Amino acid sequence: MNKPHSSATLYLIPSSIGDDDLSSSWPPGHFSLINTLDVFIVEHLRTARRFLKRTGYSKDFSTVTFYEIDKHASATDCDHFLGPARDGISIGMLSEAGTPCVADPGQHIVQRAHELSIHVKPLVGPNSILLALMGSGLNGQEFCFHGYLPVRQDARRKKIRELESRSQQSGATQIFMETPYRNHSMAEDLVSQCRTDTLLCIAADLTTENEYIKTRTIGNWRQSGLPGLHKRPAIFLLLRQPVPSGNV
């Protein structure tokens, strides 16, 4: 059985979703904690450094160790990245936006940390999936996140109809996302493929000054028109209410 490696901790650090004021989404203690770290696992070095500067991180980057990770990281990579923690040095892990390991790389690092008995500490911070669900008014007791839907339109439309049917059968909110430059195509397909009484929430630019969260029936979306979503980080939530027992 592995023994804990001293007091080293792998901190999972949520980063901002947009260029919002971190003081509105981060507890005060995060700012002092991050300044104690000398090792980071990040998606992209340049944006990670930019984010750390926004937190008030005061250390010279030439003295800081950065490891870049993506979803294809091997077991050997994971062991290498966690080497400092095995030697008693705490590590911070950052994703590009939002929460590490949730629709972002990092789960294999965390899994390996558990295998090595390294303490894992997830920190509180913004997560677009949960924020969108909270603000949607849809079922927050049962929900399923699907990540990205198919890129090809015919496959995407088929998946949308499948998720609508699944939500009606289970009563669970179906949550998914799209690459920002394809958001409008996604929204148009949702409005064209779903039934008029199905509920659709569109949540974009969460935690920023341009935050947008709106839930309407598909019929109402057709009447009101869709918001401008081009290149805006967005989450889509779909729910068709189950047919009451005994109804056809």
C-alpha positions as a printed NumPy array, in Angstrom:
array([[  0.   ,   0.   ,   0.   ],
       [  1.339,   3.452,  -0.881],
       [  2.087,   5.83 ,   1.959],
       [  1.237,   9.538,   1.76 ],
       [  4.06 ,  11.65 ,   0.33 ],
       [  4.819,  14.151,   3.122],
       [  2.506,  17.181,   3.057],
       [  2.625,  17.791,  -0.697],
       [ -0.716,  18.64 ,  -2.309],
       [ -1.966,  18.768,  -5.89 ],
       [ -4.182,  21.861,  -5.989],
       [ -6.818,  21.973,  -8.73 ],
       [ -7.127,  25.69 ,  -9.442],
       [-10.133,  27.05 , -11.363],
       [ -9.207,  29.885, -13.714],
       [-11.487,  32.646, -14.916],
       [-13.933,  31.94 , -17.745],
       [-13.508,  35.434, -19.189],
       [-11.552,  38.551, -18.314],
       [-13.676,  39.038, -15.224],
       [-12.552,  40.447, -11.9  ],
       [-11.203,  37.427, -10.031],
       [-12.256,  38.869,  -6.688],
       [-15.877,  38.142,  -7.672],
       [-15.265,  34.448,  -8.39 ],
       [-12.32 ,  33.514,  -6.181],
       [-12.288,  33.28 ,  -2.358],
       [ -9.672,  35.644,  -0.848],
       [ -7.524,  32.763,   0.378],
       [ -6.76 ,  31.617,  -3.174],
       [ -4.625,  34.691,  -3.873],
       [ -2.234,  34.001,  -1.007],
       [ -2.218,  30.237,  -1.617],
       [ -1.196,  30.517,  -5.262],
       [  1.821,  32.627,  -4.28 ],
       [  3.177,  29.714,  -2.222],
       [  3.456,  27.479,  -5.302],
       [  6.571,  27.064,  -7.451],
       [  5.342,  24.269,  -9.737],
       [  2.34 ,  24.291, -12.083],
       [  0.758,  21.842, -14.506],
       [ -0.966,  23.868, -17.246],
       [ -2.574,  23.506, -20.678],
       [ -0.685,  26.352, -22.344],
       [  2.297,  28.153, -20.864],
       [  1.566,  31.609, -22.281],
       [ -2.032,  31.85 , -21.075],
       [ -1.148,  30.281, -17.731],
       [  1.477,  32.966, -17.105],
       [ -0.982,  35.666, -18.115],
       [ -3.561,  34.301, -15.702],
       [ -1.061,  34.041, -12.857],
       [ -0.126,  37.694, -13.36 ],
       [ -3.799,  38.605, -12.989],
       [ -3.89 ,  36.829,  -9.64 ],
       [ -1.035,  38.978,  -8.369],
       [  1.436,  36.114,  -8.484],
       [  4.699,  37.737,  -7.49 ],
       [  7.397,  35.17 ,  -8.229],
       [  9.857,  35.455, -11.102],
       [  8.683,  33.016, -13.782],
       [ 12.276,  32.045, -14.515],
       [ 12.313,  30.359, -11.09 ],
       [  8.978,  28.594, -11.575],
       [  8.562,  25.116, -13.096],
       [  5.778,  24.64 , -15.645],
       [  4.614,  21.364, -17.16 ],
       [  2.278,  21.502, -20.164],
       [ -0.382,  18.81 , -20.4  ],
       [ -3.093,  17.814, -22.85 ],
       [ -5.676,  15.037, -23.027],
       [ -3.118,  12.709, -24.636],
       [ -0.703,  12.752, -21.697],
       [  0.824,   9.314, -21.121],
       [  1.305,   7.509, -17.823],
       [  5.012,   8.385, -18.052],
       [  4.097,  12.07 , -18.478],
       [  1.838,  11.942, -15.425],
       [  4.572,  10.45 , -13.265],
       [  7.019,  13.077, -14.503],
       [  4.623,  15.965, -13.781],
       [  3.91 ,  14.659, -10.288],
       [  7.58 ,  14.146,  -9.488],
       [  7.866,  17.303,  -7.334],
       [  4.838,  16.241,  -5.227],
       [  6.456,  12.87 ,  -4.615],
       [  9.412,  14.842,  -3.29 ],
       [  7.189,  16.875,  -0.959],
       [  6.646,  19.962,  -3.169],
       [  3.042,  21.054,  -3.734],
       [  1.782,  21.61 ,  -7.291],
       [ -0.966,  23.748,  -8.801],
       [ -2.909,  22.554, -11.851],
       [ -4.624,  25.085, -14.131],
       [ -6.887,  24.66 , -17.142],
       [ -7.429,  27.297, -19.82 ],
       [-10.796,  28.414, -18.444],
       [-12.987,  27.153, -15.634],
       [-12.313,  23.989, -13.693],
       [ -9.508,  21.467, -14.306],
       [-10.659,  17.936, -15.21 ],
       [-14.247,  18.991, -16.033],
       [-14.507,  19.238, -19.837],
       [-10.772,  19.986, -19.68 ],
       [ -7.604,  17.855, -19.444],
       [ -6.234,  16.716, -16.094],
       [ -8.188,  13.678, -14.954],
       [ -5.304,  11.286, -15.613],
       [ -2.99 ,  13.437, -13.512],
       [ -5.494,  13.384, -10.639],
       [ -6.059,   9.65 , -11.014],
       [ -2.31 ,   9.033, -10.827],
       [ -2.002,  11.34 ,  -7.814],
       [ -4.514,   9.176,  -5.961],
       [ -2.58 ,   6.047,  -6.9  ],
       [  0.573,   7.65 ,  -5.484],
       [ -1.251,   8.778,  -2.317],
       [ -0.633,  12.442,  -3.12 ],
       [ -3.236,  14.664,  -1.499],
       [ -5.626,  16.2  ,  -4.057],
       [ -7.313,  19.496,  -3.163],
       [ -9.961,  20.925,  -5.542],
       [-10.401,  24.669,  -5.015],
       [-13.638,  26.612,  -5.289],
       [-14.076,  28.691,  -8.436],
       [-16.085,  29.264, -11.623],
       [-17.393,  26.307, -13.625],
       [-19.526,  27.198, -16.642],
       [-21.434,  23.905, -16.65 ],
       [-22.714,  24.224, -13.092],
       [-23.26 ,  27.982, -13.352],
       [-25.376,  27.465, -16.467],
       [-27.375,  24.702, -14.785],
       [-27.942,  26.841, -11.697],
       [-29.176,  29.751, -13.779],
       [-31.305,  27.748, -16.204],
       [-34.242,  26.831, -14.018],
       [-34.059,  23.297, -15.468],
       [-33.744,  20.051, -13.523],
       [-30.683,  20.305, -11.287],
       [-31.356,  17.004,  -9.508],
       [-30.824,  14.878, -12.596],
       [-28.613,  16.013, -15.462],
       [-26.075,  14.692, -17.935],
       [-23.154,  16.516, -19.545],
       [-22.237,  15.332, -23.041],
       [-19.29 ,  17.574, -23.904],
       [-19.197,  18.388, -27.621],
       [-21.8  ,  17.068, -30.061],
       [-20.809,  15.805, -33.548],
       [-19.377,  18.382, -35.95 ],
       [-21.186,  17.138, -39.067],
       [-24.633,  18.705, -39.286],
       [-26.55 ,  15.516, -40.05 ],
       [-24.932,  13.673, -37.127],
       [-25.371,  16.695, -34.846],
       [-29.078,  16.99 , -35.668],
       [-29.562,  13.282, -35.041],
       [-27.819,  13.643, -31.646],
       [-29.99 ,  16.64 , -30.731],
       [-33.171,  14.653, -31.394],
       [-31.741,  11.763, -29.389],
       [-30.973,  14.03 , -26.411],
       [-34.426,  15.605, -26.571],
       [-36.006,  12.147, -26.468],
       [-33.707,  11.087, -23.637],
       [-34.634,  14.137, -21.58 ],
       [-38.336,  13.396, -22.039],
       [-37.891,   9.791, -20.966],
       [-35.698,  10.502, -17.938],
       [-36.6  ,  14.045, -16.941],
       [-32.873,  14.811, -16.807],
       [-31.433,  18.052, -18.173],
       [-29.108,  17.437, -21.131],
       [-26.058,  19.733, -21.154],
       [-23.525,  20.206, -23.949],
       [-21.22 ,  22.766, -25.503],
       [-19.753,  23.81 , -28.83 ],
       [-16.633,  25.453, -30.187],
       [-17.434,  29.199, -30.014],
       [-17.246,  29.798, -33.767],
       [-19.871,  27.057, -34.336],
       [-22.287,  28.249, -31.626],
       [-24.745,  29.837, -34.025],
       [-25.   ,  26.685, -36.15 ],
       [-25.654,  24.683, -32.997],
       [-28.375,  27.068, -31.822],
       [-30.04 ,  27.067, -35.252],
       [-30.078,  23.269, -35.311],
       [-31.594,  23.132, -31.834],
       [-34.385,  25.502, -32.82 ],
       [-35.098,  23.682, -36.076],
       [-34.939,  20.114, -34.727],
       [-36.629,  20.269, -31.329],
       [-40.346,  20.373, -30.54 ],
       [-41.979,  23.698, -29.779],
       [-42.571,  22.988, -26.065],
       [-39.043,  21.727, -25.355],
       [-37.093,  24.039, -23.063],
       [-33.727,  25.377, -24.202],
       [-31.348,  27.437, -22.092],
       [-28.487,  29.314, -23.721],
       [-25.799,  30.553, -21.333],
       [-22.883,  32.576, -22.71 ],
       [-19.972,  34.644, -21.363],
       [-20.655,  33.486, -17.82 ],
       [-19.13 ,  35.563, -14.989],
       [-18.304,  38.408, -17.4  ],
       [-19.941,  41.792, -17.968],
       [-21.602,  40.349, -21.088],
       [-23.107,  37.372, -19.261],
       [-26.21 ,  35.997, -20.94 ],
       [-28.531,  33.314, -19.536],
       [-31.976,  32.781, -21.021],
       [-34.381,  29.817, -20.905],
       [-37.28 ,  29.678, -23.345],
       [-39.346,  27.073, -25.129],
       [-38.213,  26.277, -28.652],
       [-41.404,  27.942, -29.889],
       [-40.494,  31.158, -28.077],
       [-36.927,  31.034, -29.405],
       [-38.338,  30.813, -32.926],
       [-40.429,  33.908, -32.297],
       [-37.81 ,  35.987, -30.464],
       [-34.781,  35.004, -32.523],
       [-31.426,  33.808, -31.272],
       [-28.79 ,  35.945, -29.531],
       [-25.461,  36.706, -31.184],
       [-23.217,  33.847, -30.089],
       [-20.279,  33.992, -32.501],
       [-17.013,  33.36 , -30.657],
       [-18.733,  33.603, -27.251],
       [-18.082,  30.689, -24.854],
       [-21.503,  29.088, -24.418],
       [-23.305,  26.193, -22.769],
       [-26.585,  24.706, -24.046],
       [-29.14 ,  22.971, -21.817],
       [-32.111,  21.032, -23.12 ],
       [-35.152,  19.585, -21.354],
       [-38.391,  18.191, -22.707],
       [-40.748,  17.538, -19.822],
       [-41.787,  13.89 , -19.414],
       [-45.298,  12.983, -20.545],
       [-47.505,  12.534, -17.448],
       [-48.379,   8.919, -16.691],
       [-51.514,   7.841, -18.536],
       [-51.158,  10.466, -21.286],
       [-50.404,   9.567, -24.867]])
